[in-house]
Amino acid sequence: MNPDDPERRPEDYLEVAKSGVRSPRGSLRVYLGMCPGVGKTFAMLEDARRLRSEGASLLVGVVETHGRADTEAVMAGLPVLARKLLTHRGTELPEFDLDEALRLRPELVLVDELAHTNAPTSRHPKRWQDVQELLDAGINVWTTLNIQHVESLRDAVMRITGIRVHETVPDTFLENAAEIRVVDITPEQLRARLESGKVYLGERAGVAADHFFREGNLRALREMALRFTTQKVDAEKREFMRRNLIPGPWRTSERFLVAVGPSPHSGRLVRIACRLAQAQDAGWLGVYVDSGEVLSVEAGGRLAENLALVRALGGEVISLPAEDTAAALLEVARRENITQIIAGKALHLSWWSRLSGTGISERLQRDSGDIDILLVHPGETTVQEQKAVTAGKNYSRAREWGLVLGALAGVSLIGLLLEGFIGYRSVALLYLLCAAMAGLVISRIAVIVLAIAGSIAWNFLFTQPRLSFNMLNAEDVVLLFTSLVVAIVIGHLTNRLRHRELASRKAEERARALYQLTRVTSASISLEQGVRSALAQVEQVFSAQATLLGLSNSGNLEILGGPPMDKKEESVCQWALEHSQPAGRFTDTLPQAAIMALPLSVNGQITSVLAVKPTNDQLASPLLRDLLETFAAHFSVMLEKEEYQRSSRESVLRERAGEFQSALLDHVSHEIKTPVAVIQGASDHLLATNLPPAARPLVEELRQAAKRLNRVLTQLVALTRAEAGLIEARIEVCDAFDLMREVAENAGSDRVVVEECDLTFRTDAAIFETIFSNLLQNALQHGSGPVHVAANEENNQIRFLVTNQGPPIPEADQAVIFERFQRGKNSRAGGMGLGLPIAKKFAALLEGEVLLSSSDSRETRFELRLPQH
Amino acid sequence: MQNPDKVLVIDDEIQIRRLLRLTLETAGWKVGEAETGAAGLSEAAYFRPDCVILDLGLPDLPGMEVLKRLREWSQTPVLILSVHDDPLDKVQALEAGADDYVTKPFDAAELVARCRAIMRRREIREENPVFEAGSLTIDFAARSVNVKGQVVDFTATEYALLRLLALNAGRVMTHSQILRQIWGPKAEEQRQYLRVYIAAIRRKAGDSLNIKTESGIGYRLVG
């Protein structure tokens, strides 16, 4: 494929890049069956036996044999992990021992029944989460699963079999499976196995089981299992195409939005959205619009569940406060480039929305423009669920109706008392006033009811003839209807006003909380003070105790601010840190804990955890949860800032230390070089005079020693300056032969042979000279005979070769010759071994490298490679 | 016997001064000494040296400052003797008017040779219309170059470059000095030209001419 194909989008390249950096994650194999009894566990164990005979280290983590002889037979001889006994309400539950499996670290762990729900005191509520942790730890896992436990198929299974499945595994988890193996038998075979008693039916009553295993059901489930696997293969194909940049039929431009609410139907809507998005390989998000309506505890819980479902199915969650749900949905859709909105079809439209066309679905259809709208029928709900909805509503509305009745009775009483003074027609205005004002506290429907009831009460109690619904006076009739309409309109308007005010107050509270947080933290001088005041803000806003923990140098979590925690809470924080996921209360992991731990990312690394211990349930609300996440992000920024400041302080210190070291060495070298110059000059002078023959070798020694001292000093200064980053390359065009010849001349030895060449390249001549003269000196020093120097060009690089004859560099030394203060073991005395480190260091300044290209009994060759530019 | 050449040593290190005095007197020159920059400048006026050896690290004035002040009124050849071996320092000193640059510790014989070379340059310029180095002769009046008895053709630019180096024989000419004088002030950054022409001159003149490359600094014709 041509990589410059203009059809490629950056995302495609990103995907490709992604596939290149696989984390060492364990791989997952799922044995998928249409229902219990098809022989998944047996198939898995048989494969395991075969693998074990090939010598693999594996462990049976948990397998239910249900007492079946053939299963037990095939398991015999495989190492089995002992179950961990957890006590819950007096009963002992044998559960999979995750910690022990992690400790033993086999290559493969067999975990039966992926959808199993763990005992309440376990680390994770679900077994698939245990498996996730095993995979994260790099352990391969084989597991078994029945098709009805796949989250997105739950509704379909329920429609077919009539059985509601509670234990499900999210699709996103299954998407990560490396392999899905269908264990398939025909429904006839299964029926036969069932009849011969080979299938364990659990605690299910015979009738229910019989219903489940009806042949029609089995066919449908089997088709589902096969289709699921096909889809997985399909997805893999698409993935492959994308990875290999094959232009495929995927349409990533499609994006779905599903409106999520506290309704029990929402879950179904979410699953539909997920399947639609998956089928088209498109992104999707769930949006909750908080219109300010007070939710009952159950409704709030369901909302949280529905939003969690979106996350579990791989969607993104957005929640925002707005009075107008339809407008808010469309706004989000436009902002997020949504192509299709999925919403529930309203079953019971109020007469008002029917008349005015202000129902959410109507509004969506009318204002959506080019965005497609898919309205989904909510589907059958069970009696239980219906109850749940109405119960939720009754709870919040009971007070309202009480208010309506009270207001009606109150106004009627006052009217009866005052009628004598103000006349009966004024009483109608009192009813009107009451309905108008009620709009401030009660819902729209209640206002309408109040207005109508008020009219009726006035008609009944005050108009002639009294205590009847008849009216004699035409004026009264007009007054009745006018005040009724006015009451409804005003009540409606005040009601809207109240909602808007509530929404804006909420938004304002949120903004103020954030503003307060920013203010107190930015005003603090030190990190400690900032953390303290930020934690105080968290406590105030969320009425929760807050603690900030950070990784210490020793790798343990330590408290940076806030009250101390007990062992169990610390382990929750530890988990959140290690897995970069929120843990504890209101989350999927360790939900029974008293605290909720949010991992904080500082400069892309999770090094801290914010732990909150809520005193009430308000954090279950997505809006507050969202706010808490924003607070957490603020903590991250605060720690990041501190980290940045610390590192910049450190780098300034380091730089200063480097400069100081270099300046010191400059000074010392200056001070030493002068006397060295004197020694060298004096010996030169002496050698030029008529020395007594006995003195001559001594003076010669003196001169050599001075020269050597000078060389070492120069090298030390050069290396120190390079390491302090004080040397800057000044690149210019140079002639390779010219440079080599000059260095050879300055080397002061007639053993150097420079091979002629015609090569130019861009480099810093002085730095080059330093590198090359050090290589040359090294060659002269470590070998005897001629030193050959040559240069050639290869792949836009200039290679300089320095070759000398002599003993090879021992292999043990080859690795260390470029280290400072190392010298080949068999090298002659002289030279502190700085030459090669300098060559290496300086070559790096020119974006080149120095390497030992060969060393044998004949010759040793060093190579300097520099870019030609 | 003609008057010996006079060399002024400006260095604050008494040991260096004593050593230089010994070395230079052995070479047959008369030596003057100054311990500070200020003393060096007045000594240059009174002593009238033929060559100045100047240390850059002086206690009162930076050596560069001494050089600049000296150049305001004197063209006496100056050899810088310093412990600094950064090419930038060298280029700076040479551009400010120094004739050569030797780092400490130095080779006594080489120092003497370099002093001699920069003193000879004055003679070439003032008295000789002909430059001779080994078997190479340049007749400035006739604009002709003779190598081993044969006339060799040089292009105008090559000749101008050769002439410049010959007139400054023994002295290090920095890249920018050469470029400025031959191609004009705008060509200062185009060193690749220079490299090409130097290579051509070297090829035509063969081994009778020694043009040394001073890495990162410039070229020097060794006379």
Chai-1 contact restraints between the chains, C-beta under 6 A:
chainA,res_idxA,chainB,res_idxB,connection_type,confidence,min_distance_angstrom,max_distance_angstrom,comment,restraint_id
A,H670,B,V83,contact,1.0,0.0,6.0,A-B,restraint_1
A,K673,B,V83,contact,1.0,0.0,6.0,A-B,restraint_2
A,K673,B,K104,contact,1.0,0.0,6.0,A-B,restraint_3
A,T674,B,E13,contact,1.0,0.0,6.0,A-B,restraint_4
A,V676,B,P105,contact,1.0,0.0,6.0,A-B,restraint_5
A,A677,B,K104,contact,1.0,0.0,6.0,A-B,restraint_6
A,A677,B,P105,contact,1.0,0.0,6.0,A-B,restraint_7
A,V678,B,Q15,contact,1.0,0.0,6.0,A-B,restraint_8
A,V678,B,L19,contact,1.0,0.0,6.0,A-B,restraint_9
A,Q680,B,P105,contact,1.0,0.0,6.0,A-B,restraint_10
A,G681,B,L19,contact,1.0,0.0,6.0,A-B,restraint_11
A,G681,B,A108,contact,1.0,0.0,6.0,A-B,restraint_12
A,A682,B,L19,contact,1.0,0.0,6.0,A-B,restraint_13
A,D684,B,A108,contact,1.0,0.0,6.0,A-B,restraint_14
A,H685,B,L22,contact,1.0,0.0,6.0,A-B,restraint_15
A,H685,B,T23,contact,1.0,0.0,6.0,A-B,restraint_16
A,H685,B,A108,contact,1.0,0.0,6.0,A-B,restraint_17
A,N710,B,P105,contact,1.0,0.0,6.0,A-B,restraint_18
A,E732,B,R191,contact,1.0,0.0,6.0,A-B,restraint_19
A,V733,B,R191,contact,1.0,0.0,6.0,A-B,restraint_20
A,V733,B,Q192,contact,1.0,0.0,6.0,A-B,restraint_21
A,D735,B,R195,contact,1.0,0.0,6.0,A-B,restraint_22
A,D738,B,T213,contact,1.0,0.0,6.0,A-B,restraint_23
A,E742,B,T213,contact,1.0,0.0,6.0,A-B,restraint_24
A,A765,B,S215,contact,1.0,0.0,6.0,A-B,restraint_25
A,A765,B,G216,contact,1.0,0.0,6.0,A-B,restraint_26
A,A766,B,P87,contact,1.0,0.0,6.0,A-B,restraint_27
A,A766,B,S215,contact,1.0,0.0,6.0,A-B,restraint_28
A,A766,B,G216,contact,1.0,0.0,6.0,A-B,restraint_29
A,E769,B,S215,contact,1.0,0.0,6.0,A-B,restraint_30
